[in-house]
Amino acid sequence: MTDGTTVPTPDAGAGTSTGGPRPAPNGPYARVRAAVVGTGLIGGSVLLRLRDAGLDVTGWDPDPTTREHTRSRGVSAPDTVEQAVAGRDVVFLCGPLPTLPGTLAQVADLTAPGCVLTDVGSTKAEVAAAADRLGLTDRFVPGHPMAGAESAGLTAASPTLLTGAAWVLCPATGTATVAFRWLTGLLVELFGARVVPMSAPSHDSVAALASHVPHVLAGALAGAVQRSPLRDAVLALAAGSFSDGTRVAGTPAERTANMLLGNRERVLHELAEVRVLLDELADALRAGDTTGLTARYAQAGAARSALRGRRFAPADREFPAGGDHAAEVAWLRGLGDAGGHLTGCRIDPDVVSYPAWLPVAD
């Protein structure tokens, strides 16, 4: 990185596999010193995977019981965040969503300028704006692994939870691109991640419909059953459709509320679009319109089929390693907006290469 700072550099061929996590790499990623701040479900899963990869990793959580449990799982867990992040090459910020801007400022003050910082929060615009205000865009890369479970805490964490996940990273132009490149290689190498590059606003718009609105709908359906005088009879008959449709309603309520409030305007916009479809279905049902109902469910079925049956084609690109990186970042964001993802990042002295995949049109 510029201004005398450095970012750990992966091997030239590192981070190009599309498979799941592997044993500790032989190149510089094996020498990376990492920290995870906030060791709940996602942070704990990051921590355990880095441990299994053989990295020098520490975990910190404000809860003393969680720190003790971290130690019981064979991971260093100092009593202070200062001790946990000292001398680290990369720090994953994994605390509750509303705390991330403050934690970012704190950890930035405690780490060297060359330490790469990233987060795992489910919304990106607020923390990205905080990084901009704090002058940290050269080394903070907003991130969001698209995986999870309705359970919570380190006791529910697993080193395989994030294996092969779509992992959003938000690249910025200038020196921040260097941190993005390095982090892309690390996530692919250690987690088998499909790195999806997006701007922070684009991520929040897409996540509203892909993740946040489903929590609203699940909460509404499960809540209606809870209020129903027929609740026990409904639960006696509930099978796959109800279980699948309400799974995320089991997410800790505070976590869901933080997520929805953190992306409020976009969630409300997408909810309005969903409401249009609900009204159309209700109108067709009220009118006994078999054709209308069938057409709308055929449209919905096409999206469901595409979820499992998408085909991809290679979309590899190369860019100069130096420069202002504007064209590189524009291509990266366009790749993510189009449904594509990266499977690595190869960094040579003069050229950076991205192996990538784009979905093929139906």
C-alpha positions as CSV (number, residue, x, y, z in Angstrom):
1,M,0.0,0.0,0.0
2,T,1.0,3.6,-0.5
3,D,2.2,6.1,2.1
4,G,4.7,3.7,3.5
5,T,2.1,1.1,4.6
6,T,2.0,-2.5,3.5
7,V,-0.4,-5.3,3.1
8,P,0.6,-9.0,3.3
9,T,1.0,-10.3,-0.2
10,P,-0.2,-13.8,-1.2
11,D,1.7,-16.1,-3.5
12,A,1.3,-15.3,-7.2
13,G,-1.0,-18.3,-7.6
14,A,-2.8,-18.1,-4.3
15,G,-6.6,-18.0,-4.0
16,T,-7.6,-19.5,-7.4
17,S,-9.4,-22.7,-6.3
18,T,-13.1,-23.1,-6.4
19,G,-13.2,-25.9,-3.8
20,G,-13.9,-25.7,-0.1
21,P,-11.5,-25.0,2.7
22,R,-8.2,-26.8,2.7
23,P,-5.4,-27.4,5.2
24,A,-3.1,-24.5,6.0
25,P,-1.6,-23.0,2.9
26,N,2.1,-23.2,2.3
27,G,2.5,-19.6,1.1
28,P,2.4,-16.3,3.0
29,Y,-1.3,-16.9,4.0
30,A,0.1,-19.5,6.5
31,R,2.0,-16.7,8.2
32,V,-0.9,-14.3,8.5
33,R,-1.7,-13.3,12.1
34,A,-5.5,-12.8,12.4
35,A,-7.9,-11.6,15.0
36,V,-11.7,-11.9,15.3
37,V,-13.5,-9.3,17.4
38,G,-17.0,-10.6,18.4
39,T,-17.2,-14.4,18.6
40,G,-20.9,-15.2,18.1
41,L,-22.2,-17.5,15.4
42,I,-20.5,-15.8,12.4
43,G,-17.4,-14.5,14.2
44,G,-17.0,-17.8,16.0
45,S,-17.2,-19.7,12.8
46,V,-14.6,-17.4,11.2
47,L,-12.4,-18.0,14.2
48,L,-12.7,-21.7,14.2
49,R,-12.0,-21.9,10.5
50,L,-8.9,-19.8,10.9
51,R,-7.8,-22.0,13.8
52,D,-8.3,-25.2,11.7
53,A,-6.3,-23.6,8.9
54,G,-3.3,-23.4,11.2
55,L,-3.2,-19.6,11.4
56,D,-2.0,-17.6,14.4
57,V,-5.5,-16.3,15.4
58,T,-6.9,-14.7,18.5
59,G,-10.5,-14.1,19.4
60,W,-12.1,-11.4,21.6
61,D,-15.6,-10.9,22.9
62,P,-16.9,-8.5,25.5
63,D,-18.5,-11.5,27.4
64,P,-16.1,-13.2,29.8
65,T,-18.0,-16.5,29.5
66,T,-17.6,-16.4,25.8
67,R,-13.9,-15.7,26.1
68,E,-13.5,-18.7,28.4
69,H,-15.4,-20.9,26.0
70,T,-13.1,-19.7,23.2
71,R,-10.1,-20.8,25.2
72,S,-11.8,-24.2,25.8
73,R,-11.9,-24.7,22.0
74,G,-8.2,-24.2,21.7
75,V,-8.1,-20.6,20.6
76,S,-6.3,-17.7,22.3
77,A,-8.8,-15.3,23.8
78,P,-7.1,-12.4,25.7
79,D,-9.1,-10.4,28.2
80,T,-8.7,-7.1,26.3
81,V,-9.4,-6.1,22.7
82,E,-6.0,-4.3,22.8
83,Q,-4.2,-7.6,23.4
84,A,-6.3,-9.5,20.9
85,V,-5.6,-7.2,17.9
86,A,-2.0,-6.2,18.7
87,G,0.4,-7.1,15.8
88,R,-2.3,-8.6,13.6
89,D,-2.3,-8.6,9.8
90,V,-6.1,-8.8,9.5
91,V,-9.0,-8.2,11.9
92,F,-12.5,-9.5,11.3
93,L,-15.1,-7.3,13.1
94,C,-18.0,-9.5,14.0
95,G,-20.0,-7.8,16.7
96,P,-23.6,-6.7,16.7
97,L,-24.5,-4.5,13.7
98,P,-25.0,-1.2,15.6
99,T,-21.6,-1.5,17.3
100,L,-19.5,-1.9,14.1
101,P,-18.7,1.8,13.3
102,G,-17.5,2.3,16.9
103,T,-15.5,-1.0,16.9
104,L,-14.0,0.0,13.6
105,A,-12.7,3.2,15.0
106,Q,-11.4,1.5,18.1
107,V,-9.6,-1.3,16.3
108,A,-8.1,1.0,13.7
109,D,-6.5,3.0,16.5
110,L,-5.1,-0.2,18.0
111,T,-3.6,-1.7,14.8
112,A,-0.8,-0.7,12.4
113,P,-1.7,1.1,9.2
114,G,-1.0,-2.0,7.1
115,C,-3.5,-4.2,9.0
116,V,-6.5,-5.1,6.8
117,L,-9.9,-4.6,8.5
118,T,-13.1,-6.2,7.4
119,D,-16.5,-6.9,8.9
120,V,-19.3,-9.4,8.5
121,G,-22.3,-7.2,9.1
122,S,-25.6,-7.8,7.2
123,T,-25.8,-4.2,6.0
124,K,-22.9,-2.3,4.5
125,A,-23.8,1.4,3.8
126,E,-23.5,2.6,7.4
127,V,-20.2,1.0,8.2
128,A,-18.7,2.0,4.8
129,A,-19.8,5.6,5.5
130,A,-18.1,5.4,8.9
131,A,-14.9,4.2,7.3
132,D,-15.0,7.1,4.9
133,R,-15.5,9.6,7.7
134,L,-12.6,8.0,9.7
135,G,-10.3,8.0,6.7
136,L,-10.0,4.2,6.8
137,T,-11.0,3.3,3.2
138,D,-7.4,2.4,2.3
139,R,-7.5,-0.6,4.6
140,F,-11.1,-1.3,5.6
141,V,-13.0,-3.7,3.2
142,P,-16.7,-4.0,4.1
143,G,-17.8,-7.6,3.9
144,H,-20.8,-9.9,4.4
145,P,-20.7,-13.7,4.2
146,M,-24.1,-14.9,3.0
147,A,-24.5,-17.8,5.5
148,G,-25.9,-18.3,8.9
149,A,-28.3,-20.2,11.1
150,E,-31.2,-19.4,13.3
151,S,-29.1,-20.4,16.3
152,A,-26.7,-17.9,17.9
153,G,-23.5,-17.8,19.9
154,L,-20.1,-19.5,19.9
155,T,-21.7,-22.7,21.0
156,A,-23.5,-22.8,17.6
157,A,-20.5,-21.8,15.6
158,S,-18.8,-24.3,13.2
159,P,-15.6,-24.1,11.2
160,T,-17.6,-25.3,8.1
161,L,-20.5,-22.9,8.4
162,L,-19.1,-20.5,5.8
163,T,-17.6,-23.1,3.5
164,G,-18.2,-22.2,-0.1
165,A,-20.4,-19.2,0.9
166,A,-21.1,-16.2,-1.3
167,W,-19.0,-13.6,0.5
168,V,-19.7,-10.0,-0.5
169,L,-16.7,-7.6,-0.4
170,C,-17.1,-3.9,-1.2
171,P,-14.0,-2.6,-3.2
172,A,-13.2,1.0,-3.3
173,T,-10.8,2.8,-5.7
174,G,-7.3,3.8,-4.9
175,T,-5.2,2.0,-2.3
176,A,-8.2,0.2,-0.9
177,T,-8.2,-2.0,-4.0
178,V,-4.9,-3.5,-2.7
179,A,-6.5,-4.6,0.5
180,F,-9.5,-5.9,-1.4
181,R,-7.2,-8.0,-3.6
182,W,-5.4,-9.5,-0.7
183,L,-8.6,-10.3,1.3
184,T,-10.2,-11.9,-1.8
185,G,-7.3,-14.3,-2.0
186,L,-7.4,-15.1,1.7
187,L,-11.2,-15.8,1.7
188,V,-11.0,-18.1,-1.3
189,E,-7.9,-19.9,0.0
190,L,-9.2,-20.5,3.5
191,F,-13.0,-20.5,3.2
192,G,-13.5,-21.6,-0.4
193,A,-15.5,-18.4,-0.7
194,R,-17.3,-17.2,-3.8
195,V,-16.3,-13.5,-3.5
196,V,-19.1,-11.2,-4.8
197,P,-17.8,-7.7,-5.3
198,M,-20.4,-4.9,-4.9
199,S,-20.7,-1.3,-3.8
200,A,-22.2,-0.9,-0.3
201,P,-25.5,0.6,-1.6
202,S,-25.9,-2.2,-4.2
203,H,-25.3,-4.8,-1.5
204,D,-27.9,-3.3,0.8
205,S,-30.5,-3.2,-2.0
206,V,-29.9,-6.8,-3.1
207,A,-29.7,-8.1,0.5
208,A,-33.0,-6.4,1.3
209,L,-34.8,-8.8,-1.1
210,A,-32.5,-11.8,-0.8
211,S,-32.2,-11.9,3.0
212,H,-34.0,-9.2,5.0
213,V,-37.5,-9.3,3.5
214,P,-37.6,-13.1,4.0
215,H,-37.1,-12.5,7.7
216,V,-40.1,-10.1,7.7
217,L,-42.3,-12.7,5.8
218,A,-41.1,-15.5,8.1
219,G,-41.9,-13.4,11.1
220,A,-45.3,-12.5,9.8
221,L,-46.3,-16.1,9.1
222,A,-44.9,-17.5,12.3
223,G,-46.4,-14.6,14.3
224,A,-49.8,-15.2,12.8
225,V,-49.7,-18.8,13.8
226,Q,-48.6,-17.8,17.3
227,R,-51.6,-15.5,17.6
228,S,-54.1,-18.0,16.2
229,P,-56.5,-19.8,18.5
230,L,-55.7,-22.8,16.3
231,R,-52.0,-22.6,17.0
232,D,-51.5,-26.1,18.4
233,A,-53.5,-27.7,15.6
234,V,-51.5,-25.8,13.0
235,L,-48.2,-26.9,14.5
236,A,-49.5,-30.5,14.6
237,L,-50.0,-30.3,10.8
238,A,-47.0,-28.1,10.0
239,A,-44.6,-29.8,7.6
240,G,-41.9,-28.8,5.1
241,S,-43.6,-25.7,3.7
242,F,-44.2,-24.1,7.1
243,S,-40.8,-25.2,8.5
244,D,-38.9,-23.9,5.5
245,G,-40.9,-20.7,5.3
246,T,-40.4,-19.8,8.9
247,R,-36.9,-21.1,9.6
248,V,-35.3,-17.6,10.0
249,A,-38.1,-16.6,12.4
250,G,-36.0,-18.5,15.0
251,T,-33.2,-16.0,14.6
252,P,-32.6,-14.1,17.9
253,A,-35.1,-11.2,17.8
254,E,-32.6,-8.5,18.6
255,R,-30.3,-9.6,15.8
256,T,-33.2,-9.5,13.3
257,A,-34.4,-6.1,14.5
258,N,-30.9,-4.6,14.2
259,M,-30.6,-6.0,10.6
260,L,-34.0,-4.6,9.5
261,L,-33.4,-1.2,11.1
262,G,-30.0,-1.0,9.6
263,N,-31.5,-1.3,6.1
264,R,-34.9,0.2,6.8
265,E,-35.5,2.2,3.7
266,R,-34.5,-0.5,1.3
267,V,-36.5,-3.2,3.2
268,L,-39.6,-1.0,3.2
269,H,-39.2,-0.4,-0.6
270,E,-38.9,-4.1,-1.3
271,L,-41.8,-4.9,1.0
272,A,-43.9,-2.6,-1.0
273,E,-43.0,-4.6,-4.1
274,V,-43.8,-7.8,-2.4
275,R,-47.1,-6.4,-1.2
276,V,-48.1,-5.7,-4.9
277,L,-47.6,-9.4,-5.6
278,L,-49.5,-10.4,-2.5
279,D,-52.4,-8.2,-3.6
280,E,-52.4,-9.6,-7.1
281,L,-52.5,-13.1,-5.7
282,A,-55.3,-12.2,-3.3
283,D,-57.3,-10.5,-6.1
284,A,-56.9,-13.5,-8.4
285,L,-58.0,-15.9,-5.6
286,R,-61.0,-13.7,-4.7
287,A,-62.1,-13.7,-8.3
288,G,-61.6,-17.4,-8.8
289,D,-59.0,-16.5,-11.5
290,T,-57.3,-19.8,-12.2
291,T,-55.3,-18.4,-15.1
292,G,-54.0,-15.5,-13.0
293,L,-53.0,-17.6,-10.1
294,T,-51.3,-20.1,-12.4
295,A,-49.4,-17.4,-14.2
296,R,-48.1,-15.8,-11.0
297,Y,-47.0,-19.1,-9.5
298,A,-45.3,-20.0,-12.8
299,Q,-43.3,-16.8,-12.6
300,A,-42.4,-17.5,-9.0
301,G,-41.4,-21.1,-9.9
302,A,-39.0,-19.8,-12.5
303,A,-37.1,-17.8,-9.9
304,R,-37.0,-20.8,-7.6
305,S,-35.7,-23.0,-10.4
306,A,-33.1,-20.5,-11.3
307,L,-31.8,-20.5,-7.8
308,R,-30.7,-24.1,-8.0
309,G,-30.0,-24.4,-11.7
310,R,-28.0,-21.4,-12.8
311,R,-25.3,-22.0,-15.3
312,F,-22.1,-19.9,-15.4
313,A,-19.4,-19.0,-17.9
314,P,-15.8,-17.8,-17.3
315,A,-15.4,-14.0,-17.1
316,D,-11.7,-13.7,-16.2
317,R,-10.1,-10.2,-16.4
318,E,-6.7,-8.6,-15.9
319,F,-5.8,-5.1,-14.8
320,P,-2.6,-3.1,-14.2
321,A,-1.4,-3.7,-10.7
322,G,-0.7,0.0,-10.2
323,G,-2.7,3.1,-11.1
324,D,-5.9,4.5,-9.6
325,H,-7.8,1.2,-10.1
326,A,-11.0,3.0,-11.2
327,A,-11.6,0.7,-14.2
328,E,-10.8,-2.4,-12.0
329,V,-13.3,-1.4,-9.3
330,A,-16.0,-0.6,-11.9
331,W,-15.6,-4.0,-13.5
332,L,-15.6,-5.7,-10.1
333,R,-18.8,-4.0,-9.0
334,G,-20.5,-4.7,-12.4
335,L,-19.6,-8.4,-12.0
336,G,-21.3,-8.6,-8.7
337,D,-24.4,-6.7,-9.8
338,A,-24.7,-9.1,-12.7
339,G,-24.7,-12.1,-10.4
340,G,-21.1,-13.1,-10.9
341,H,-18.4,-13.9,-8.4
342,L,-14.6,-14.2,-8.1
343,T,-12.8,-17.5,-7.4
344,G,-9.5,-15.9,-6.6
345,C,-7.0,-13.1,-7.2
346,R,-3.6,-13.6,-8.7
347,I,-1.2,-10.7,-8.1
348,D,2.0,-10.3,-10.2
349,P,4.4,-7.4,-10.2
350,D,2.6,-5.6,-13.1
351,V,-0.7,-7.4,-13.5
352,V,-3.6,-8.5,-11.2
353,S,-5.7,-11.3,-12.6
354,Y,-9.3,-12.2,-11.5
355,P,-10.7,-15.7,-12.3
356,A,-14.4,-15.1,-12.3
357,W,-17.8,-16.6,-13.3
358,L,-20.9,-14.9,-14.7
359,P,-24.3,-16.5,-14.9
360,V,-25.5,-17.5,-18.4
361,A,-28.8,-16.0,-19.5
362,D,-31.7,-18.5,-19.5
